[in-house]
């Protein structure tokens, strides 16, 4: 049963806006447009804009599915209890209609203006995030591995949308973002562990939770980024300058995981979390600048 409350038109619009998880969706759009731009010999900015609109719509749709399926769990956590659905600002039926419309629009736009492979990848990403990753969050850390798949698709989707084909280039963009997500997700899970426990989320890699074993696994996955950051240079996607920048960022990122291993505190995990937010866009911007 829907339990939406009566609110003004402007508040309703705000609720729809909040439902898209705008800031999170924009980071995904940036990553998608990064792949699109890196693959393009001559960027058509109007096409890039339309692709960004489609990417935002699909990402928002996936976020809405997540919130619909977790509405009762969101009521249990202080950081999510005021979201549009648990707070009653929107009904489940409103969220379903909105999310479905966004998803169909985004996937259809990519299929019509770009190509079917990119649209198919977008659909797969939406399904994996909304219907596979979401329920696994209460099962165990396998959810992070599954969630890292759709989380790593954006630059690959952008590349395929621009070129119409797969290959080593979109594969390495996928790989870098895939391995980045483990320290990223686990740092967030460490910081929000107490809140996550209220909803039964089990995302940290160790059964002991915030322990040395979890910190070690975070460090191991971060290590993969050091050799991977050189591959775009060897594939002649970018020049050596960006590889050096990516390596330096990777070393700093790794240092934060080592600090977490030493301290094993929420403060150290928060530093790693913010470091992860900075690492990916800095590296991607470096690759773009070096390509120009």
N, C-alpha and C positions, 0 to 999 in steps of 0.2 A: 504493500500500500504506500502511495506517495503521501508524504507529510510536509509538503511545502507550506510556507507561511506567506501571508499577504504583505508584499513590499511594493515600493514605488517603482515606476518604470526605469528610472535611472539606477536604482539599486538592483533591479533585475538585470540590466545590461552589465552592471559591474559583476554580478554573479556569473554571468556567461563568460565574461572576460577572465575571471578568476579560475573558472573551470578549465580553461585551456592551459593553465600553468604557463603563463606567457614567458616568464624569464627562462624556464627550463626549455620550452619549445624554441625560443630564439637561439639558444646555444646549439640545438640540433640543426636548426636552419643554417646557422653559420657554418657548421661542419659540412652540411650538404652542399652549400654554395661554394665552399672551399674545394671540394672534389670536382664540382662542375667547372669552376674557373681554372683549376690546375690542368684539367683535361683539354681546355679550349685553346686553340691556337689564336683565335681572334674572338674575344668575348663579345657576345651580343647581350648588352646589358638589359634590354627589354625581356629577352628570353630568360636571363638570369633572374630578373625580378619575378617573372611568372613562375619559374621553377621554385623560387623561395616561397611564394604564396602557397604553392601546392605542397611543399615540404612542411610548412607550418600547419596547414590543414590536416595532413596525415598525422603529424606528431601530436597535435591537439586532440585528434580523434583517439589515438592510443592512450593518451593521458586520461581522457574522459572514460574510456572503458575501464581503466585501472581504478578510477574513483567510484564508478558504479559498482564494481565487484567488491570494493573494499569499504563501502559506506558504513557498515556496522563496525568495522575495525577502526576506521578513522574517528569514530565517536569515542574510542577508548584512549586516543593519544592526544596530548595537549597541543602538539604542533599541527594537528590535522582536524581537530574538532570543530573549527570554524570554517572549514571548507564549504562550498555551496551546498553540497548534498547532505552531509551530517548536520549542518546548521539549519537546513530546511529552506534556504533561500531559493533553491531550485528543486523540482521534483525529479524522480528517477526517469519518468517518461519524457520530461523536457530535456534531460541530459542525453537520453537515448536518441531522440530526434536530432538534437544538435550534433552529437558525435557521429551519427550515421551520415548526416548531410555533409559534414566536414570530410569524413573519410572518403565517401563516394566522389565528392568534388575534387579532392586532391589527387586521388589515384586516377580518376578520369582525365584530369588535366594533363598529368604526366603521360598517360597512354596516348592522348590525342596530339599533344604538342611536341612530345619527345619520342618515346618509343615504348614498346610493350615490355622488354626486359626490365627497364627501370621501374615501370608500373608494377610488374610482378614482384620485384624485390621490395618495393614499398608495401605491397599487400602482405608479403611474408613477414616483414618487420612488424607491421601493425598486429598481425595475428600472434606472433611470438611474444610480443610485449604484453598485449592485452589479455590473452587467453592462456598462455603457458607460463611466462615469468611471474605474473601476478599471483596466481594460486600457489606457486612453489615457494613464495617468501615465507610461508609458515612451515615448510617441509625441512629446509636446511640450506646450507651455502651453495648447493647445486643451483639455486635460484640466481646467484650472481653470475655463474658461468652461462646459464641460459639467457639472462638479461643482457649479458655482454654481447650476444650475437646481434639482436636488433639495435643495440646501442652503438655497434661498430659499423652498421650498414650505411649511415648517412653519407660519408665521403665516397663510398663505393657507388651508391645510388646516383650521386651527383656526377661521378665520372661516366657511368653507364648512360645516364640521361644525355650527357654532352656528346658521347662518342658512339653509342649504340652497341658497344661490345665490352666483354670482360677481358681480363688479362692480368699479367703480373702487377701492373701499375695500380689498378683499383684494389688488387689483392693486398698489396703492402699497405695501402691507406687503411684498409680494413684491419690488418694485423696490428698496426700501431695503435689504433683506437681501441681494439679488442683488449690488448694487454694493459693499456692505460686504465681501463675501467675497473680492474681488480683493486689496485690501491685506492682508486677514487671511491668506489662503492664501499669498500671495507673501512676506509677512514670515516665516511659518513655513518656507517653502521656502528662504529666504535663510539663516535660522538653521541649518537642518538640511541645507544643501546638500552638505556633505562626506559625510554619511551617505546621503543620497538618491542620490548618484553611485554608491555601491556597488551599488545595486539598479537603476541605469540610469534613475532617475526624472528627467524633464526638465520641471520645473514653472515655473521662472522665465521671465518674458516675453521676455527678450533672449537671443539665442544666446550672448552673452558672459557670461551668468550674472549674477554679483553686480557689475554695472556701472552706470554712470550711466543708460543706456537703461532698464534694469529699474526703477531708482528713479523715473525720470520717469513711466513707465507706471503705477506704483503711485500716484503723486501724482494723475495724471489721473483714475483711477477713483475716488479718494477725493473729488475735487472734485464728483462727481455727488451726493454725499450732502448737500451744503449746500443746494441748492434742493429736493431731494426731501423733506427733513425738514419743510418747511413745508406740503407738500401735505395731510397729515392734518388740519391746522388749516383749510385752505381747503375741505376736504370736510366740515368740521364733525364730524370724528371725535373731535377733542380741542380743547382751548382753546389760546390763544396761549402760555401759560406753558411748556407742554411743547415747543412749537416753538422757543422761545428756548433752553431747555435743550439740545435736540437740535442747534441751531445752534452753541452754545458747545462742545459735545462734538465736533462736526464740525470746528470751527476748531482745537481742540487736536489732534484726530486728524490733520488736514492738516499741522499744524506738525511732527508726528512724521515724516511722510513727507518734508517739506522737510529735516528734520535728516538723514534717511537719504540724501537726494540729496547733501547736503554732505559727510557723513562716509563713507558707503558701507562701514560696518563691521558686524560681527556684533552688537556692543553696541547700535548704533542700530536694527538690525533687530529685536533682542530687545525693545527699548523699544516699537517699533511693534506687535510681536506682542501684548505685554501690553496696550497701548492698545486694540487691536482686541477683546481679550477683555472689556474694560470698556465700550467704546463701546455695543455693541448692547444689553446688559441695562439699562444706565443709561437709554438713550433709550426703550426699551420700558417700563420701570417709570415713567418720566416721563409717557408717554402714558397709562398705566393710572391713575396717581394723578390726572392732570388730567381724566380722564373721570368720576371719581367725584364 
